[in-house]
Amino acid sequence: MDDYPLPEQDRLMLDSLERFLERDVAPYVRDFEDPDIYPKDMVDGMAEMGLFGVTIPEEYGGLGLQCLTYARITETVSRTWMSLSGTFSSHLIMAEAIRRFGTDAQREKWLPKFASGEIRGGISLTEPDAGTDLQAITTRAVRDGDSYIVNGAKMWATNSHEGDILAVLVKTDPDAQPRHAGISLLLIEQGTPGFPQPKKLRKLGYRGVDTGEPVFENCRVPAENLIGEVEGEGFKQIMSGLELGRINVAARGVGVAQAALDLAVRYSQERHTFGKPICQHQAIQLKLADMATRVEAARLLTYRAAMAYDTGARSDMEAGMAKLFATEAAVENSIESMRIHGGYGYSKEFDVERLYRDAPLLAIGEGTNELQRIVIARQLIARNPI
């Protein structure tokens, strides 16, 4: 990590975060994770630290930190409890869409409240019949005077149950060609008539953080909540935000992979077989070496993607590479750590069992890893024409 030095204020932020996680999160994770209870006090504590405004510019009350610092914050949180990072990651993608593409009035209205954590939310893209292919969404938003009437159903929306607002991807022109030209992004506040509190979905892992199933039935939304000034820009807006999202998921992968390695290293020194610690057995040493190498490679790819993002240049290939490798590292390390723990790793008394359940989500969310390979290949060809 010392190869990527941070400004002093960023380092102090990380030090404060590590103390918070050690004191207020680590001892209580199982109390919330196993029964799938939303950790309100922990989330409030992160809001007080400014994590909901990490990447929001200072002029709007945010911390205005670079993406590299944001990645390290996400990695640090995920190393303790990956679910917690989800509460501010989707929120910041929504904020980034407004920062980049919103009107001046929208920035002034929403970003200060997002930065303070007074209003928390996320993005709502996926539908029951439209996952990776976002252009296939069917949720409609029909203009009616100074409002839009929204009808449709979404899936897998983080912060949709406990949060206050969602940036919802909708079809404003279902007949547009190409299809993405008919997609827009609308801010819809919780409690708006026609938008009841979403059903909370039960999940294998990623527990504690709320993931909901938003449904809109003749939901009337002010036209001023259309992000930007014209319809049909939503697909571009959200895909731009997903660069940040994929760096976030990559950083989560690094955190989970590192946590799995940490647990394996410690347990391999405590557990004895055939008269010696199992870390002295060559079979275990080979696993530890591969795990450590995966963590370091994943971290380097993630930090490189974050630095590319900080330049303002297009970084979808770098973000895709980081997301692909780091999340696969999380999956592989969680499995290998469980194997090193043996039967104990299968018990809820050991944290490795939670990592094993959390890791697969990372390979699916923010675009499946199969999609990342396509993104990488296409950009590779585009950047190297003959």
C-alpha positions in Angstrom: 0.0 0.0 0.0 2.9 2.4 0.6 3.5 2.4 -3.2 0.3 4.4 -3.4 0.8 7.2 -0.8 -2.3 9.3 0.1 -2.6 12.9 1.2 -2.3 13.4 4.9 -6.0 14.1 5.4 -6.9 10.9 3.5 -4.6 8.9 5.7 -6.2 10.4 8.8 -9.6 9.4 7.4 -8.5 5.8 7.0 -7.0 5.7 10.4 -10.2 7.0 11.9 -12.2 4.5 9.9 -10.1 1.5 11.1 -10.6 2.5 14.7 -14.4 2.8 14.1 -14.5 -0.7 12.5 -12.4 -2.2 15.3 -14.5 -0.7 18.0 -18.0 -0.4 16.7 -18.3 -3.0 13.9 -16.1 -6.1 14.2 -17.3 -7.3 17.6 -21.0 -7.1 16.5 -21.1 -8.4 12.9 -22.6 -11.7 13.8 -25.4 -10.0 15.8 -26.7 -8.4 12.6 -25.4 -10.6 9.8 -27.0 -13.9 10.9 -30.5 -12.6 11.6 -30.2 -10.2 8.6 -30.9 -7.1 10.7 -30.1 -3.6 9.3 -27.2 -2.2 11.3 -28.6 1.3 11.7 -26.2 2.6 14.3 -23.2 1.5 12.2 -24.6 3.2 9.1 -25.3 6.3 11.1 -21.7 6.2 12.3 -20.4 6.0 8.8 -22.6 8.9 7.8 -21.1 11.0 10.6 -17.7 10.2 9.3 -18.7 11.5 5.9 -18.6 8.2 4.0 -21.8 9.0 2.2 -20.1 12.0 0.7 -16.6 10.6 0.0 -16.6 11.4 -3.7 -19.0 14.3 -3.6 -17.2 17.7 -4.1 -16.5 19.8 -1.1 -18.6 22.7 -2.6 -21.6 20.5 -2.0 -20.6 19.5 1.5 -18.8 16.2 0.6 -15.2 15.2 1.3 -14.2 15.4 -2.4 -11.7 12.6 -2.0 -10.0 10.9 -5.0 -11.2 7.6 -6.2 -8.0 5.9 -5.0 -8.9 6.9 -1.4 -12.5 5.8 -2.0 -11.2 2.4 -3.1 -9.1 2.0 0.0 -12.0 3.0 2.2 -14.2 0.4 0.5 -11.5 -2.3 0.9 -11.0 -1.5 4.5 -14.7 -1.7 5.3 -15.1 -4.9 3.3 -12.2 -6.5 5.1 -14.3 -6.2 8.3 -17.8 -6.7 6.9 -18.5 -6.4 3.2 -22.2 -5.7 3.6 -21.5 -2.3 5.2 -19.7 -1.0 2.0 -22.9 -1.6 0.1 -24.8 1.0 2.1 -22.7 3.9 0.7 -21.5 2.5 -2.7 -24.9 2.5 -4.5 -25.6 5.8 -2.9 -22.4 7.3 -4.4 -23.2 6.0 -7.9 -26.5 7.9 -7.7 -24.7 11.0 -6.5 -22.1 10.7 -9.2 -24.8 10.6 -11.9 -26.2 13.9 -10.6 -22.8 15.4 -10.3 -21.8 14.6 -13.8 -25.1 15.0 -15.6 -27.6 16.8 -13.4 -28.6 20.4 -13.8 -27.2 23.1 -11.5 -30.5 23.1 -9.6 -30.4 19.4 -9.1 -26.8 19.5 -7.8 -27.7 22.3 -5.4 -30.9 20.5 -4.2 -29.6 17.0 -3.8 -25.9 16.7 -3.4 -25.6 18.5 0.0 -28.2 16.2 1.5 -26.6 13.1 -0.1 -23.1 14.2 1.2 -24.3 14.6 4.8 -26.2 11.3 4.8 -29.5 13.2 5.6 -30.9 11.5 2.4 -29.5 8.1 1.5 -30.4 6.0 -1.5 -29.1 4.1 -4.5 -29.7 3.0 -8.0 -32.5 0.8 -9.3 -31.6 -0.7 -12.7 -32.3 -4.5 -12.8 -35.7 -6.0 -13.5 -37.1 -9.5 -13.3 -36.6 -10.0 -17.0 -33.7 -7.6 -17.6 -30.5 -8.2 -15.8 -27.2 -7.6 -17.6 -29.2 -6.3 -20.7 -30.4 -3.0 -19.2 -31.7 -1.9 -22.6 -34.4 -4.6 -22.2 -36.0 -2.8 -19.2 -39.8 -2.4 -19.4 -40.5 0.1 -16.5 -42.3 3.0 -18.2 -42.3 6.7 -17.4 -44.9 8.6 -19.4 -44.9 12.4 -19.4 -48.1 13.9 -18.0 -47.8 17.7 -17.8 -45.2 18.6 -15.2 -44.9 14.9 -14.0 -44.0 11.5 -15.1 -46.3 8.5 -14.4 -44.1 5.5 -13.6 -45.2 1.8 -13.8 -43.0 -1.2 -13.5 -41.1 -3.5 -11.2 -37.4 -3.6 -10.3 -35.1 -6.1 -8.5 -32.0 -6.2 -6.3 -32.0 -2.5 -5.3 -29.7 -1.7 -2.4 -30.9 0.9 0.1 -34.5 0.6 -1.3 -36.0 -0.6 1.9 -34.2 1.5 4.5 -33.2 4.4 2.2 -35.0 7.6 1.1 -34.6 7.8 -2.7 -33.6 5.8 -5.8 -32.3 6.8 -9.2 -34.5 4.6 -11.3 -33.8 3.6 -14.9 -37.0 3.9 -17.0 -38.2 3.8 -20.6 -39.4 7.2 -21.7 -39.6 6.2 -25.3 -40.1 2.4 -25.8 -40.0 2.8 -29.6 -36.7 4.6 -29.8 -33.9 3.1 -32.0 -31.3 2.3 -30.9 -33.0 1.1 -27.7 -30.8 3.0 -25.3 -32.0 6.3 -26.8 -35.3 5.8 -25.1 -34.0 5.3 -21.6 -33.9 8.0 -18.9 -32.9 8.2 -15.2 -35.5 9.5 -12.7 -35.1 10.3 -9.0 -38.0 8.8 -7.1 -38.4 9.5 -3.4 -39.5 6.8 -0.9 -43.1 7.5 0.2 -44.2 8.9 -3.1 -47.8 7.7 -3.8 -47.5 4.6 -6.0 -44.1 3.7 -4.6 -44.7 1.6 -1.4 -41.8 0.5 0.7 -40.1 -2.3 -1.3 -40.2 -5.9 -0.2 -36.9 -6.9 1.4 -35.3 -9.8 -0.4 -33.7 -12.8 1.4 -30.2 -13.6 0.3 -27.5 -16.2 0.7 -24.9 -13.5 1.8 -24.6 -9.8 1.7 -26.9 -9.8 4.7 -27.7 -6.9 7.0 -27.7 -4.4 4.2 -31.2 -4.1 2.7 -31.9 -5.3 -0.8 -35.4 -4.6 -2.1 -37.8 -5.2 -4.9 -39.2 -1.8 -5.8 -42.6 -1.7 -7.5 -44.2 1.4 -9.1 -47.9 1.6 -9.8 -49.1 4.9 -11.4 -46.3 6.6 -9.4 -46.4 10.4 -10.1 -42.9 11.8 -10.2 -42.1 15.5 -10.7 -40.6 16.1 -14.2 -37.8 18.1 -12.5 -36.6 14.8 -11.1 -35.4 13.7 -14.5 -31.6 13.7 -14.2 -30.3 16.2 -16.8 -32.4 18.4 -19.1 -33.5 16.0 -21.8 -34.9 12.5 -22.0 -33.0 9.6 -23.5 -29.7 10.1 -21.7 -30.2 7.7 -18.8 -28.3 4.7 -20.3 -25.2 6.9 -20.8 -25.5 8.4 -17.4 -25.7 5.1 -15.5 -23.0 3.4 -17.5 -20.7 6.2 -16.7 -21.5 5.8 -13.0 -20.9 2.1 -13.2 -17.2 2.7 -13.8 -17.1 4.0 -10.2 -19.4 1.1 -9.2 -17.1 -1.5 -10.6 -14.1 0.0 -8.9 -16.1 -0.2 -5.7 -16.9 -3.8 -6.2 -13.3 -4.6 -7.1 -12.2 -3.0 -3.8 -14.8 -5.0 -2.0 -13.3 -8.1 -3.6 -9.8 -7.1 -2.4 -11.2 -6.7 1.1 -12.9 -10.1 1.2 -9.9 -11.8 -0.4 -7.6 -10.2 2.2 -9.9 -11.1 5.1 -10.0 -14.8 3.9 -6.1 -14.8 3.7 -5.8 -13.2 7.2 -8.0 -15.9 8.7 -6.2 -18.7 6.9 -2.8 -17.5 8.0 -3.8 -17.2 11.6 -5.6 -20.5 11.7 -2.8 -22.3 10.0 -0.5 -21.3 12.8 -2.9 -22.3 15.5 -4.1 -25.6 14.2 -1.7 -28.6 14.7 -1.7 -31.9 12.9 0.9 -34.7 12.9 2.8 -32.8 15.7 3.2 -29.4 14.0 1.2 -26.3 12.9 -0.5 -27.0 9.6 1.3 -23.9 8.1 4.4 -26.1 8.0 2.7 -28.6 5.7 3.6 -28.0 2.1 0.1 -28.5 0.9 -1.1 -25.6 3.1 1.9 -23.4 2.1 1.0 -23.7 -1.6 -2.5 -22.5 -0.9 -1.4 -19.6 1.2 1.1 -18.5 -1.4 -1.5 -18.5 -4.1 -4.0 -16.6 -1.9 -1.5 -13.9 -1.0 -0.5 -13.5 -4.7 -4.1 -13.1 -5.7 -4.7 -10.5 -3.1 -1.7 -8.4 -4.1 -2.5 -8.6 -7.8 -6.2 -7.7 -7.2 -5.1 -4.8 -5.1 -2.7 -3.4 -7.8 -5.4 -3.8 -10.5 -8.0 -2.0 -8.4 -5.7 0.9 -7.4 -4.6 1.3 -11.1 -8.3 1.5 -12.1 -9.0 4.1 -9.4 -6.1 6.2 -10.5 -7.2 6.0 -14.1 -10.7 7.1 -13.0 -9.1 10.1 -11.1 -7.6 11.4 -14.4 -11.1 11.9 -15.8 -10.4 9.7 -18.8 -12.5 6.7 -19.8 -11.6 3.8 -17.6 -14.1 1.1 -18.3 -11.5 -1.4 -19.4 -9.4 -0.8 -16.3 -12.4 -1.0 -14.0 -13.6 -4.1 -15.8 -10.2 -5.8 -15.4 -10.1 -4.9 -11.7 -13.6 -6.0 -11.0 -13.1 -9.3 -12.9 -9.9 -10.3 -11.2 -10.5 -9.0 -7.7 -13.9 -10.6 -7.4 -12.7 -13.9 -8.6 -9.9 -13.6 -6.1 -12.5 -13.2 -3.4 -14.4 -16.3 -4.5 -11.2 -18.4 -4.7 -9.7 -17.2 -1.5 -12.9 -17.7 0.5 -13.0 -21.3 -0.8 -9.3 -22.0 -0.1 -9.6 -20.4 3.4 -12.6 -22.7 4.2 -10.6 -25.7 3.1 -7.6 -24.7 5.3 -10.1 -24.4 8.2 -11.4 -27.8 7.4 -14.7 -28.7 9.2 -14.5 -25.6 11.4 -14.7 -23.4 8.3 -18.2 -24.7 7.6 -19.4 -23.6 11.0 -21.0 -20.2 11.7 -18.7 -19.9 14.7 -15.9 -18.9 12.2 -16.0 -15.8 10.0 -14.7 -17.7 6.9 -18.2 -19.1 6.5 -19.6 -15.6 6.0 -16.9 -14.7 3.5 -17.8 -17.9 1.5 -21.4 -16.7 1.2 -20.5 -13.0 0.5 -18.0 -13.5 -2.2 -20.2 -14.9 -5.1 -22.3 -11.7 -5.2 -19.3 -9.7 -6.2 -18.8 -11.9 -9.3 -22.4 -11.1 -10.3 -23.1 -7.6 -9.2 -22.3 -4.4 -11.2 -22.2 -6.5 -14.4 -21.4 -10.2 -14.3 -17.8 -11.2 -14.8 -18.7 -12.7 -18.2 -19.8 -9.2 -19.2 -16.6 -7.8 -17.9 -14.6 -10.0 -20.2 -16.6 -8.6 -23.2 -16.1 -5.0 -22.0 -12.3 -5.7 -21.7 -12.1 -7.3 -25.1 -14.0 -4.6 -26.9 -12.0 -1.8 -25.4 -8.8 -3.7 -26.1 -9.7 -3.8 -29.8 -10.9 -0.2 -29.8 -7.6 1.0 -28.3 -5.4 -1.0 -30.6 -6.8 -0.5 -34.2 -4.8 -1.7 -37.1 
